[in-house]
Amino acid sequence: MIAVGERSGQLEQMLENVALAYDQEIDAKMGRLTTLLEPLMILLMGGSVAFVVFSILSPIMEMNEFVS
């Protein structure tokens, strides 16, 4: 692209086009990445909450067995 821009005398415009294309490509990739990460983060947070709840309820249930 640089060689074409130099030959045509429009190097600045060609570099702007390349920069715009790269920006659009990065935006698309970041959008896909965040779309994939959101469900994974929800699952991880749900798992950690379930672990904490189980850790709290497990001793309570064991105490219930001792009383009976």
mmCIF file as Biopython writes it, N, C-alpha, C and O atoms, coordinates in Angstrom:
data_model
#
loop_
_atom_site.group_PDB
_atom_site.id
_atom_site.type_symbol
_atom_site.label_atom_id
_atom_site.label_alt_id
_atom_site.label_comp_id
_atom_site.label_asym_id
_atom_site.label_entity_id
_atom_site.label_seq_id
_atom_site.pdbx_PDB_ins_code
_atom_site.Cartn_x
_atom_site.Cartn_y
_atom_site.Cartn_z
_atom_site.occupancy
_atom_site.B_iso_or_equiv
_atom_site.auth_seq_id
_atom_site.auth_asym_id
_atom_site.pdbx_PDB_model_num
ATOM 1   N N  . MET A ? 1  ? 0.821   -1.185  0.000  1.0 0.0 1  A 1 
ATOM 2   C CA . MET A ? 1  ? 0.000   0.000   0.000  1.0 0.0 1  A 1 
ATOM 3   C C  . MET A ? 1  ? 0.872   1.258   0.000  1.0 0.0 1  A 1 
ATOM 4   O O  . MET A ? 1  ? 0.527   2.263   -0.620 1.0 0.0 1  A 1 
ATOM 5   N N  . ILE A ? 2  ? 1.995   1.189   0.697  1.0 0.0 2  A 1 
ATOM 6   C CA . ILE A ? 2  ? 2.881   2.355   0.722  1.0 0.0 2  A 1 
ATOM 7   C C  . ILE A ? 2  ? 3.474   2.592   -0.658 1.0 0.0 2  A 1 
ATOM 8   O O  . ILE A ? 2  ? 3.573   3.730   -1.116 1.0 0.0 2  A 1 
ATOM 9   N N  . ALA A ? 3  ? 3.868   1.510   -1.314 1.0 0.0 3  A 1 
ATOM 10  C CA . ALA A ? 3  ? 4.450   1.653   -2.652 1.0 0.0 3  A 1 
ATOM 11  C C  . ALA A ? 3  ? 3.431   2.237   -3.628 1.0 0.0 3  A 1 
ATOM 12  O O  . ALA A ? 3  ? 3.780   3.088   -4.446 1.0 0.0 3  A 1 
ATOM 13  N N  . VAL A ? 4  ? 2.198   1.800   -3.553 1.0 0.0 4  A 1 
ATOM 14  C CA . VAL A ? 4  ? 1.151   2.321   -4.433 1.0 0.0 4  A 1 
ATOM 15  C C  . VAL A ? 4  ? 0.917   3.793   -4.136 1.0 0.0 4  A 1 
ATOM 16  O O  . VAL A ? 4  ? 0.750   4.599   -5.052 1.0 0.0 4  A 1 
ATOM 17  N N  . GLY A ? 5  ? 0.906   4.147   -2.838 1.0 0.0 5  A 1 
ATOM 18  C CA . GLY A ? 5  ? 0.708   5.545   -2.455 1.0 0.0 5  A 1 
ATOM 19  C C  . GLY A ? 5  ? 1.845   6.430   -2.932 1.0 0.0 5  A 1 
ATOM 20  O O  . GLY A ? 5  ? 1.622   7.564   -3.354 1.0 0.0 5  A 1 
ATOM 21  N N  . GLU A ? 6  ? 3.072   5.908   -2.863 1.0 0.0 6  A 1 
ATOM 22  C CA . GLU A ? 6  ? 4.219   6.685   -3.328 1.0 0.0 6  A 1 
ATOM 23  C C  . GLU A ? 6  ? 4.163   6.892   -4.844 1.0 0.0 6  A 1 
ATOM 24  O O  . GLU A ? 6  ? 4.437   7.981   -5.348 1.0 0.0 6  A 1 
ATOM 25  N N  . ARG A ? 7  ? 3.800   5.818   -5.559 1.0 0.0 7  A 1 
ATOM 26  C CA . ARG A ? 7  ? 3.740   5.934   -7.024 1.0 0.0 7  A 1 
ATOM 27  C C  . ARG A ? 7  ? 2.652   6.895   -7.480 1.0 0.0 7  A 1 
ATOM 28  O O  . ARG A ? 7  ? 2.830   7.634   -8.448 1.0 0.0 7  A 1 
ATOM 29  N N  . SER A ? 8  ? 1.538   6.879   -6.782 1.0 0.0 8  A 1 
ATOM 30  C CA . SER A ? 8  ? 0.430   7.732   -7.210 1.0 0.0 8  A 1 
ATOM 31  C C  . SER A ? 8  ? 0.528   9.138   -6.638 1.0 0.0 8  A 1 
ATOM 32  O O  . SER A ? 8  ? -0.205  10.030  -7.065 1.0 0.0 8  A 1 
ATOM 33  N N  . GLY A ? 9  ? 1.403   9.344   -5.697 1.0 0.0 9  A 1 
ATOM 34  C CA . GLY A ? 9  ? 1.557   10.672  -5.109 1.0 0.0 9  A 1 
ATOM 35  C C  . GLY A ? 9  ? 0.529   10.948  -4.016 1.0 0.0 9  A 1 
ATOM 36  O O  . GLY A ? 9  ? 0.361   12.094  -3.600 1.0 0.0 9  A 1 
ATOM 37  N N  . GLN A ? 10 ? -0.147  9.928   -3.558 1.0 0.0 10 A 1 
ATOM 38  C CA . GLN A ? 10 ? -1.161  10.101  -2.519 1.0 0.0 10 A 1 
ATOM 39  C C  . GLN A ? 10 ? -0.830  9.228   -1.310 1.0 0.0 10 A 1 
ATOM 40  O O  . GLN A ? 10 ? -1.671  8.477   -0.816 1.0 0.0 10 A 1 
ATOM 41  N N  . LEU A ? 11 ? 0.402   9.343   -0.852 1.0 0.0 11 A 1 
ATOM 42  C CA . LEU A ? 11 ? 0.866   8.507   0.257  1.0 0.0 11 A 1 
ATOM 43  C C  . LEU A ? 11 ? 0.063   8.781   1.527  1.0 0.0 11 A 1 
ATOM 44  O O  . LEU A ? 11 ? -0.311  7.847   2.238  1.0 0.0 11 A 1 
ATOM 45  N N  . GLU A ? 12 ? -0.199  10.043  1.813  1.0 0.0 12 A 1 
ATOM 46  C CA . GLU A ? 12 ? -0.925  10.396  3.035  1.0 0.0 12 A 1 
ATOM 47  C C  . GLU A ? 12 ? -2.325  9.771   3.042  1.0 0.0 12 A 1 
ATOM 48  O O  . GLU A ? 12 ? -2.745  9.190   4.043  1.0 0.0 12 A 1 
ATOM 49  N N  . GLN A ? 13 ? -3.034  9.893   1.934  1.0 0.0 13 A 1 
ATOM 50  C CA . GLN A ? 13 ? -4.382  9.330   1.835  1.0 0.0 13 A 1 
ATOM 51  C C  . GLN A ? 13 ? -4.347  7.803   1.949  1.0 0.0 13 A 1 
ATOM 52  O O  . GLN A ? 13 ? -5.214  7.207   2.587  1.0 0.0 13 A 1 
ATOM 53  N N  . MET A ? 14 ? -3.355  7.180   1.338  1.0 0.0 14 A 1 
ATOM 54  C CA . MET A ? 14 ? -3.242  5.726   1.388  1.0 0.0 14 A 1 
ATOM 55  C C  . MET A ? 14 ? -2.964  5.256   2.815  1.0 0.0 14 A 1 
ATOM 56  O O  . MET A ? 14 ? -3.531  4.255   3.252  1.0 0.0 14 A 1 
ATOM 57  N N  . LEU A ? 15 ? -2.103  5.962   3.545  1.0 0.0 15 A 1 
ATOM 58  C CA . LEU A ? 15 ? -1.808  5.589   4.925  1.0 0.0 15 A 1 
ATOM 59  C C  . LEU A ? 15 ? -3.028  5.785   5.818  1.0 0.0 15 A 1 
ATOM 60  O O  . LEU A ? 15 ? -3.256  5.001   6.739  1.0 0.0 15 A 1 
ATOM 61  N N  . GLU A ? 16 ? -3.804  6.814   5.552  1.0 0.0 16 A 1 
ATOM 62  C CA . GLU A ? 16 ? -5.041  7.016   6.309  1.0 0.0 16 A 1 
ATOM 63  C C  . GLU A ? 16 ? -6.021  5.874   6.059  1.0 0.0 16 A 1 
ATOM 64  O O  . GLU A ? 16 ? -6.696  5.418   6.982  1.0 0.0 16 A 1 
ATOM 65  N N  . ASN A ? 17 ? -6.100  5.412   4.805  1.0 0.0 17 A 1 
ATOM 66  C CA . ASN A ? 17 ? -6.981  4.288   4.482  1.0 0.0 17 A 1 
ATOM 67  C C  . ASN A ? 17 ? -6.533  3.008   5.188  1.0 0.0 17 A 1 
ATOM 68  O O  . ASN A ? 17 ? -7.358  2.245   5.689  1.0 0.0 17 A 1 
ATOM 69  N N  . VAL A ? 18 ? -5.229  2.782   5.220  1.0 0.0 18 A 1 
ATOM 70  C CA . VAL A ? 18 ? -4.696  1.604   5.894  1.0 0.0 18 A 1 
ATOM 71  C C  . VAL A ? 18 ? -4.976  1.683   7.398  1.0 0.0 18 A 1 
ATOM 72  O O  . VAL A ? 18 ? -5.378  0.693   8.009  1.0 0.0 18 A 1 
ATOM 73  N N  . ALA A ? 19 ? -4.764  2.855   7.989  1.0 0.0 19 A 1 
ATOM 74  C CA . ALA A ? 19 ? -5.018  3.025   9.421  1.0 0.0 19 A 1 
ATOM 75  C C  . ALA A ? 19 ? -6.496  2.810   9.738  1.0 0.0 19 A 1 
ATOM 76  O O  . ALA A ? 19 ? -6.826  2.195   10.752 1.0 0.0 19 A 1 
ATOM 77  N N  . LEU A ? 20 ? -7.378  3.305   8.891  1.0 0.0 20 A 1 
ATOM 78  C CA . LEU A ? 20 ? -8.813  3.120   9.093  1.0 0.0 20 A 1 
ATOM 79  C C  . LEU A ? 20 ? -9.192  1.640   8.998  1.0 0.0 20 A 1 
ATOM 80  O O  . LEU A ? 20 ? -9.996  1.145   9.788  1.0 0.0 20 A 1 
ATOM 81  N N  . ALA A ? 21 ? -8.613  0.949   8.033  1.0 0.0 21 A 1 
ATOM 82  C CA . ALA A ? 21 ? -8.895  -0.484  7.875  1.0 0.0 21 A 1 
ATOM 83  C C  . ALA A ? 21 ? -8.420  -1.265  9.101  1.0 0.0 21 A 1 
ATOM 84  O O  . ALA A ? 21 ? -9.124  -2.156  9.576  1.0 0.0 21 A 1 
ATOM 85  N N  . TYR A ? 22 ? -7.233  -0.938  9.616  1.0 0.0 22 A 1 
ATOM 86  C CA . TYR A ? 22 ? -6.729  -1.622  10.810 1.0 0.0 22 A 1 
ATOM 87  C C  . TYR A ? 22 ? -7.591  -1.308  12.031 1.0 0.0 22 A 1 
ATOM 88  O O  . TYR A ? 22 ? -7.852  -2.191  12.848 1.0 0.0 22 A 1 
ATOM 89  N N  . ASP A ? 23 ? -8.032  -0.062  12.160 1.0 0.0 23 A 1 
ATOM 90  C CA . ASP A ? 23 ? -8.911  0.294   13.274 1.0 0.0 23 A 1 
ATOM 91  C C  . ASP A ? 23 ? -10.213 -0.491  13.225 1.0 0.0 23 A 1 
ATOM 92  O O  . ASP A ? 23 ? -10.684 -0.972  14.256 1.0 0.0 23 A 1 
ATOM 93  N N  . GLN A ? 24 ? -10.789 -0.625  12.063 1.0 0.0 24 A 1 
ATOM 94  C CA . GLN A ? 24 ? -12.034 -1.375  11.926 1.0 0.0 24 A 1 
ATOM 95  C C  . GLN A ? 24 ? -11.812 -2.854  12.242 1.0 0.0 24 A 1 
ATOM 96  O O  . GLN A ? 24 ? -12.658 -3.493  12.867 1.0 0.0 24 A 1 
ATOM 97  N N  . GLU A ? 25 ? -10.683 -3.389  11.812 1.0 0.0 25 A 1 
ATOM 98  C CA . GLU A ? 25 ? -10.373 -4.793  12.080 1.0 0.0 25 A 1 
ATOM 99  C C  . GLU A ? 25 ? -10.200 -5.041  13.575 1.0 0.0 25 A 1 
ATOM 100 O O  . GLU A ? 25 ? -10.698 -6.036  14.102 1.0 0.0 25 A 1 
ATOM 101 N N  . ILE A ? 26 ? -9.500  -4.146  14.254 1.0 0.0 26 A 1 
ATOM 102 C CA . ILE A ? 26 ? -9.289  -4.272  15.698 1.0 0.0 26 A 1 
ATOM 103 C C  . ILE A ? 26 ? -10.615 -4.147  16.444 1.0 0.0 26 A 1 
ATOM 104 O O  . ILE A ? 26 ? -10.874 -4.900  17.382 1.0 0.0 26 A 1 
ATOM 105 N N  . ASP A ? 27 ? -11.454 -3.202  16.032 1.0 0.0 27 A 1 
ATOM 106 C CA . ASP A ? 27 ? -12.764 -3.056  16.676 1.0 0.0 27 A 1 
ATOM 107 C C  . ASP A ? 27 ? -13.600 -4.318  16.524 1.0 0.0 27 A 1 
ATOM 108 O O  . ASP A ? 27 ? -14.265 -4.737  17.472 1.0 0.0 27 A 1 
ATOM 109 N N  . ALA A ? 28 ? -13.574 -4.918  15.364 1.0 0.0 28 A 1 
ATOM 110 C CA . ALA A ? 28 ? -14.343 -6.145  15.140 1.0 0.0 28 A 1 
ATOM 111 C C  . ALA A ? 28 ? -13.802 -7.290  15.997 1.0 0.0 28 A 1 
ATOM 112 O O  . ALA A ? 28 ? -14.583 -8.044  16.577 1.0 0.0 28 A 1 
ATOM 113 N N  . LYS A ? 29 ? -12.488 -7.428  16.084 1.0 0.0 29 A 1 
ATOM 114 C CA . LYS A ? 29 ? -11.897 -8.497  16.888 1.0 0.0 29 A 1 
ATOM 115 C C  . LYS A ? 29 ? -12.176 -8.296  18.372 1.0 0.0 29 A 1 
ATOM 116 O O  . LYS A ? 29 ? -12.464 -9.259  19.084 1.0 0.0 29 A 1 
ATOM 117 N N  . MET A ? 30 ? -12.094 -7.056  18.845 1.0 0.0 30 A 1 
ATOM 118 C CA . MET A ? 30 ? -12.371 -6.782  20.248 1.0 0.0 30 A 1 
ATOM 119 C C  . MET A ? 30 ? -13.839 -7.040  20.567 1.0 0.0 30 A 1 
ATOM 120 O O  . MET A ? 30 ? -14.162 -7.524  21.651 1.0 0.0 30 A 1 
ATOM 121 N N  . GLY A ? 31 ? -14.719 -6.724  19.644 1.0 0.0 31 A 1 
ATOM 122 C CA . GLY A ? 31 ? -16.139 -7.005  19.842 1.0 0.0 31 A 1 
ATOM 123 C C  . GLY A ? 31 ? -16.400 -8.494  19.961 1.0 0.0 31 A 1 
ATOM 124 O O  . GLY A ? 31 ? -17.175 -8.926  20.814 1.0 0.0 31 A 1 
ATOM 125 N N  . ARG A ? 32 ? -15.754 -9.286  19.105 1.0 0.0 32 A 1 
ATOM 126 C CA . ARG A ? 32 ? -15.905 -10.741 19.188 1.0 0.0 32 A 1 
ATOM 127 C C  . ARG A ? 32 ? -15.327 -11.287 20.489 1.0 0.0 32 A 1 
ATOM 128 O O  . ARG A ? 32 ? -15.906 -12.183 21.103 1.0 0.0 32 A 1 
ATOM 129 N N  . LEU A ? 33 ? -14.189 -10.747 20.905 1.0 0.0 33 A 1 
ATOM 130 C CA . LEU A ? 33 ? -13.552 -11.212 22.137 1.0 0.0 33 A 1 
ATOM 131 C C  . LEU A ? 33 ? -14.430 -10.932 23.347 1.0 0.0 33 A 1 
ATOM 132 O O  . LEU A ? 33 ? -14.608 -11.807 24.194 1.0 0.0 33 A 1 
ATOM 133 N N  . THR A ? 34 ? -14.979 -9.734  23.442 1.0 0.0 34 A 1 
ATOM 134 C CA . THR A ? 34 ? -15.840 -9.425  24.581 1.0 0.0 34 A 1 
ATOM 135 C C  . THR A ? 34 ? -17.126 -10.231 24.528 1.0 0.0 34 A 1 
ATOM 136 O O  . THR A ? 34 ? -17.671 -10.585 25.573 1.0 0.0 34 A 1 
ATOM 137 N N  . THR A ? 35 ? -17.622 -10.527 23.336 1.0 0.0 35 A 1 
ATOM 138 C CA . THR A ? 35 ? -18.816 -11.352 23.211 1.0 0.0 35 A 1 
ATOM 139 C C  . THR A ? 35 ? -18.552 -12.760 23.729 1.0 0.0 35 A 1 
ATOM 140 O O  . THR A ? 35 ? -19.437 -13.371 24.328 1.0 0.0 35 A 1 
ATOM 141 N N  . LEU A ? 36 ? -17.367 -13.276 23.512 1.0 0.0 36 A 1 
ATOM 142 C CA . LEU A ? 36 ? -17.021 -14.606 24.006 1.0 0.0 36 A 1 
ATOM 143 C C  . LEU A ? 36 ? -16.698 -14.610 25.501 1.0 0.0 36 A 1 
ATOM 144 O O  . LEU A ? 36 ? -16.946 -15.601 26.188 1.0 0.0 36 A 1 
ATOM 145 N N  . LEU A ? 37 ? -16.148 -13.506 26.004 1.0 0.0 37 A 1 
ATOM 146 C CA . LEU A ? 37 ? -15.749 -13.462 27.401 1.0 0.0 37 A 1 
ATOM 147 C C  . LEU A ? 37 ? -16.921 -13.263 28.355 1.0 0.0 37 A 1 
ATOM 148 O O  . LEU A ? 37 ? -16.862 -13.725 29.495 1.0 0.0 37 A 1 
ATOM 149 N N  . GLU A ? 38 ? -17.981 -12.592 27.922 1.0 0.0 38 A 1 
ATOM 150 C CA . GLU A ? 38 ? -19.105 -12.319 28.818 1.0 0.0 38 A 1 
ATOM 151 C C  . GLU A ? 38 ? -19.729 -13.591 29.394 1.0 0.0 38 A 1 
ATOM 152 O O  . GLU A ? 38 ? -19.886 -13.672 30.612 1.0 0.0 38 A 1 
ATOM 153 N N  . PRO A ? 39 ? -20.093 -14.590 28.580 1.0 0.0 39 A 1 
ATOM 154 C CA . PRO A ? 39 ? -20.663 -15.807 29.175 1.0 0.0 39 A 1 
ATOM 155 C C  . PRO A ? 39 ? -19.668 -16.548 30.075 1.0 0.0 39 A 1 
ATOM 156 O O  . PRO A ? 39 ? -20.057 -17.128 31.089 1.0 0.0 39 A 1 
ATOM 157 N N  . LEU A ? 40 ? -18.400 -16.526 29.706 1.0 0.0 40 A 1 
ATOM 158 C CA . LEU A ? 40 ? -17.388 -17.189 30.525 1.0 0.0 40 A 1 
ATOM 159 C C  . LEU A ? 40 ? -17.277 -16.521 31.890 1.0 0.0 40 A 1 
ATOM 160 O O  . LEU A ? 40 ? -17.171 -17.206 32.906 1.0 0.0 40 A 1 
ATOM 161 N N  . MET A ? 41 ? -17.301 -15.208 31.923 1.0 0.0 41 A 1 
ATOM 162 C CA . MET A ? 41 ? -17.222 -14.491 33.189 1.0 0.0 41 A 1 
ATOM 163 C C  . MET A ? 41 ? -18.464 -14.752 34.043 1.0 0.0 41 A 1 
ATOM 164 O O  . MET A ? 41 ? -18.360 -14.874 35.263 1.0 0.0 41 A 1 
ATOM 165 N N  . ILE A ? 42 ? -19.628 -14.838 33.414 1.0 0.0 42 A 1 
ATOM 166 C CA . ILE A ? 42 ? -20.857 -15.132 34.152 1.0 0.0 42 A 1 
ATOM 167 C C  . ILE A ? 42 ? -20.764 -16.518 34.782 1.0 0.0 42 A 1 
ATOM 168 O O  . ILE A ? 42 ? -21.140 -16.696 35.941 1.0 0.0 42 A 1 
ATOM 169 N N  . LEU A ? 43 ? -20.271 -17.496 34.037 1.0 0.0 43 A 1 
ATOM 170 C CA . LEU A ? 43 ? -20.117 -18.847 34.583 1.0 0.0 43 A 1 
ATOM 171 C C  . LEU A ? 43 ? -19.119 -18.880 35.737 1.0 0.0 43 A 1 
ATOM 172 O O  . LEU A ? 43 ? -19.359 -19.544 36.745 1.0 0.0 43 A 1 
ATOM 173 N N  . LEU A ? 44 ? -18.008 -18.173 35.598 1.0 0.0 44 A 1 
ATOM 174 C CA . LEU A ? 44 ? -17.010 -18.141 36.671 1.0 0.0 44 A 1 
ATOM 175 C C  . LEU A ? 44 ? -17.563 -17.473 37.924 1.0 0.0 44 A 1 
ATOM 176 O O  . LEU A ? 44 ? -17.337 -17.956 39.034 1.0 0.0 44 A 1 
ATOM 177 N N  . MET A ? 45 ? -18.275 -16.381 37.759 1.0 0.0 45 A 1 
ATOM 178 C CA . MET A ? 45 ? -18.857 -15.705 38.921 1.0 0.0 45 A 1 
ATOM 179 C C  . MET A ? 45 ? -19.927 -16.578 39.572 1.0 0.0 45 A 1 
ATOM 180 O O  . MET A ? 45 ? -20.006 -16.656 40.798 1.0 0.0 45 A 1 
ATOM 181 N N  . GLY A ? 46 ? -20.748 -17.233 38.756 1.0 0.0 46 A 1 
ATOM 182 C CA . GLY A ? 46 ? -21.765 -18.134 39.303 1.0 0.0 46 A 1 
ATOM 183 C C  . GLY A ? 46 ? -21.137 -19.291 40.061 1.0 0.0 46 A 1 
ATOM 184 O O  . GLY A ? 46 ? -21.633 -19.683 41.118 1.0 0.0 46 A 1 
ATOM 185 N N  . GLY A ? 47 ? -20.056 -19.839 39.537 1.0 0.0 47 A 1 
ATOM 186 C CA . GLY A ? 47 ? -19.347 -20.914 40.222 1.0 0.0 47 A 1 
ATOM 187 C C  . GLY A ? 47 ? -18.759 -20.469 41.550 1.0 0.0 47 A 1 
ATOM 188 O O  . GLY A ? 47 ? -18.814 -21.207 42.533 1.0 0.0 47 A 1 
ATOM 189 N N  . SER A ? 48 ? -18.199 -19.276 41.584 1.0 0.0 48 A 1 
ATOM 190 C CA . SER A ? 48 ? -17.623 -18.790 42.841 1.0 0.0 48 A 1 
ATOM 191 C C  . SER A ? 48 ? -18.710 -18.510 43.871 1.0 0.0 48 A 1 
ATOM 192 O O  . SER A ? 48 ? -18.519 -18.783 45.056 1.0 0.0 48 A 1 
ATOM 193 N N  . VAL A ? 49 ? -19.848 -17.969 43.441 1.0 0.0 49 A 1 
ATOM 194 C CA . VAL A ? 49 ? -20.959 -17.739 44.369 1.0 0.0 49 A 1 
ATOM 195 C C  . VAL A ? 49 ? -21.490 -19.072 44.879 1.0 0.0 49 A 1 
ATOM 196 O O  . VAL A ? 49 ? -21.780 -19.202 46.068 1.0 0.0 49 A 1 
ATOM 197 N N  . ALA A ? 50 ? -21.622 -20.063 44.002 1.0 0.0 50 A 1 
ATOM 198 C CA . ALA A ? 50 ? -22.098 -21.385 44.421 1.0 0.0 50 A 1 
ATOM 199 C C  . ALA A ? 50 ? -21.125 -22.012 45.419 1.0 0.0 50 A 1 
ATOM 200 O O  . ALA A ? 50 ? -21.557 -22.650 46.379 1.0 0.0 50 A 1 
ATOM 201 N N  . PHE A ? 51 ? -19.837 -21.841 45.211 1.0 0.0 51 A 1 
ATOM 202 C CA . PHE A ? 51 ? -18.839 -22.372 46.141 1.0 0.0 51 A 1 
ATOM 203 C C  . PHE A ? 51 ? -18.976 -21.732 47.517 1.0 0.0 51 A 1 
ATOM 204 O O  . PHE A ? 51 ? -18.916 -22.425 48.532 1.0 0.0 51 A 1 
ATOM 205 N N  . VAL A ? 52 ? -19.158 -20.414 47.558 1.0 0.0 52 A 1 
ATOM 206 C CA . VAL A ? 52 ? -19.304 -19.718 48.837 1.0 0.0 52 A 1 
ATOM 207 C C  . VAL A ? 52 ? -20.579 -20.174 49.542 1.0 0.0 52 A 1 
ATOM 208 O O  . VAL A ? 52 ? -20.562 -20.434 50.745 1.0 0.0 52 A 1 
ATOM 209 N N  . VAL A ? 53 ? -21.674 -20.273 48.810 1.0 0.0 53 A 1 
ATOM 210 C CA . VAL A ? 53 ? -22.936 -20.709 49.408 1.0 0.0 53 A 1 
ATOM 211 C C  . VAL A ? 53 ? -22.802 -22.132 49.939 1.0 0.0 53 A 1 
ATOM 212 O O  . VAL A ? 53 ? -23.245 -22.421 51.051 1.0 0.0 53 A 1 
ATOM 213 N N  . PHE A ? 54 ? -22.205 -23.008 49.170 1.0 0.0 54 A 1 
ATOM 214 C CA . PHE A ? 54 ? -22.018 -24.396 49.618 1.0 0.0 54 A 1 
ATOM 215 C C  . PHE A ? 54 ? -21.113 -24.450 50.851 1.0 0.0 54 A 1 
ATOM 216 O O  . PHE A ? 54 ? -21.350 -25.237 51.767 1.0 0.0 54 A 1 
ATOM 217 N N  . SER A ? 55 ? -20.074 -23.607 50.867 1.0 0.0 55 A 1 
ATOM 218 C CA . SER A ? 55 ? -19.160 -23.581 52.009 1.0 0.0 55 A 1 
ATOM 219 C C  . SER A ? 55 ? -19.873 -23.126 53.279 1.0 0.0 55 A 1 
ATOM 220 O O  . SER A ? 55 ? -19.531 -23.577 54.373 1.0 0.0 55 A 1 
ATOM 221 N N  . ILE A ? 56 ? -20.847 -22.249 53.149 1.0 0.0 56 A 1 
ATOM 222 C CA . ILE A ? 56 ? -21.584 -21.776 54.318 1.0 0.0 56 A 1 
ATOM 223 C C  . ILE A ? 56 ? -22.639 -22.792 54.751 1.0 0.0 56 A 1 
ATOM 224 O O  . ILE A ? 56 ? -22.808 -23.041 55.944 1.0 0.0 56 A 1 
ATOM 225 N N  . LEU A ? 57 ? -23.346 -23.376 53.790 1.0 0.0 57 A 1 
ATOM 226 C CA . LEU A ? 57 ? -24.434 -24.294 54.118 1.0 0.0 57 A 1 
ATOM 227 C C  . LEU A ? 57 ? -23.960 -25.667 54.567 1.0 0.0 57 A 1 
ATOM 228 O O  . LEU A ? 57 ? -24.663 -26.330 55.330 1.0 0.0 57 A 1 
ATOM 229 N N  . SER A ? 58 ? -22.814 -26.108 54.129 1.0 0.0 58 A 1 
ATOM 230 C CA . SER A ? 58 ? -22.314 -27.433 54.490 1.0 0.0 58 A 1 
ATOM 231 C C  . SER A ? 58 ? -22.139 -27.594 56.003 1.0 0.0 58 A 1 
ATOM 232 O O  . SER A ? 58 ? -22.616 -28.590 56.548 1.0 0.0 58 A 1 
ATOM 233 N N  . PRO A ? 59 ? -21.480 -26.668 56.710 1.0 0.0 59 A 1 
ATOM 234 C CA . PRO A ? 59 ? -21.374 -26.825 58.174 1.0 0.0 59 A 1 
ATOM 235 C C  . PRO A ? 59 ? -22.735 -26.734 58.879 1.0 0.0 59 A 1 
ATOM 236 O O  . PRO A ? 59 ? -22.957 -27.402 59.889 1.0 0.0 59 A 1 
ATOM 237 N N  . ILE A ? 60 ? -23.629 -25.919 58.355 1.0 0.0 60 A 1 
ATOM 238 C CA . ILE A ? 60 ? -24.958 -25.815 58.959 1.0 0.0 60 A 1 
ATOM 239 C C  . ILE A ? 60 ? -25.686 -27.146 58.855 1.0 0.0 60 A 1 
ATOM 240 O O  . ILE A ? 60 ? -26.328 -27.573 59.814 1.0 0.0 60 A 1 
ATOM 241 N N  . MET A ? 61 ? -25.597 -27.808 57.706 1.0 0.0 61 A 1 
ATOM 242 C CA . MET A ? 61 ? -26.244 -29.108 57.541 1.0 0.0 61 A 1 
ATOM 243 C C  . MET A ? 61 ? -25.591 -30.172 58.428 1.0 0.0 61 A 1 
ATOM 244 O O  . MET A ? 61 ? -26.290 -31.047 58.940 1.0 0.0 61 A 1 
ATOM 245 N N  . GLU A ? 62 ? -24.290 -30.119 58.618 1.0 0.0 62 A 1 
ATOM 246 C CA . GLU A ? 62 ? -23.607 -31.064 59.499 1.0 0.0 62 A 1 
ATOM 247 C C  . GLU A ? 62 ? -24.026 -30.859 60.950 1.0 0.0 62 A 1 
ATOM 248 O O  . GLU A ? 62 ? -24.176 -31.828 61.696 1.0 0.0 62 A 1 
ATOM 249 N N  . MET A ? 63 ? -24.214 -29.606 61.355 1.0 0.0 63 A 1 
ATOM 250 C CA . MET A ? 63 ? -24.691 -29.336 62.719 1.0 0.0 63 A 1 
ATOM 251 C C  . MET A ? 63 ? -26.092 -29.886 62.908 1.0 0.0 63 A 1 
ATOM 252 O O  . MET A ? 63 ? -26.428 -30.344 64.000 1.0 0.0 63 A 1 
ATOM 253 N N  . ASN A ? 64 ? -26.905 -29.851 61.883 1.0 0.0 64 A 1 
ATOM 254 C CA . ASN A ? 64 ? -28.261 -30.376 61.944 1.0 0.0 64 A 1 
ATOM 255 C C  . ASN A ? 64 ? -28.248 -31.891 62.184 1.0 0.0 64 A 1 
ATOM 256 O O  . ASN A ? 64 ? -29.120 -32.421 62.872 1.0 0.0 64 A 1 
ATOM 257 N N  . GLU A ? 65 ? -27.257 -32.582 61.615 1.0 0.0 65 A 1 
ATOM 258 C CA . GLU A ? 65 ? -27.152 -34.028 61.827 1.0 0.0 65 A 1 
ATOM 259 C C  . GLU A ? 65 ? -26.747 -34.358 63.268 1.0 0.0 65 A 1 
ATOM 260 O O  . GLU A ? 65 ? -27.173 -35.377 63.811 1.0 0.0 65 A 1 
ATOM 261 N N  . PHE A ? 66 ? -25.938 -33.512 63.880 1.0 0.0 66 A 1 
ATOM 262 C CA . PHE A ? 66 ? -25.526 -33.760 65.265 1.0 0.0 66 A 1 
ATOM 263 C C  . PHE A ? 66 ? -26.690 -33.575 66.246 1.0 0.0 66 A 1 
ATOM 264 O O  . PHE A ? 66 ? -26.769 -34.262 67.265 1.0 0.0 66 A 1 
ATOM 265 N N  . VAL A ? 67 ? -27.575 -32.654 65.929 1.0 0.0 67 A 1 
ATOM 266 C CA . VAL A ? 67 ? -28.714 -32.387 66.809 1.0 0.0 67 A 1 
ATOM 267 C C  . VAL A ? 67 ? -29.686 -33.545 66.776 1.0 0.0 67 A 1 
ATOM 268 O O  . VAL A ? 67 ? -30.258 -33.891 67.809 1.0 0.0 67 A 1 
ATOM 269 N N  . SER A ? 68 ? -29.889 -34.147 65.633 1.0 0.0 68 A 1 
ATOM 270 C CA . SER A ? 68 ? -30.892 -35.221 65.500 1.0 0.0 68 A 1 
ATOM 271 C C  . SER A ? 68 ? -30.471 -36.501 66.125 1.0 0.0 68 A 1 
ATOM 272 O O  . SER A ? 68 ? -31.215 -37.481 66.086 1.0 0.0 68 A 1 
#
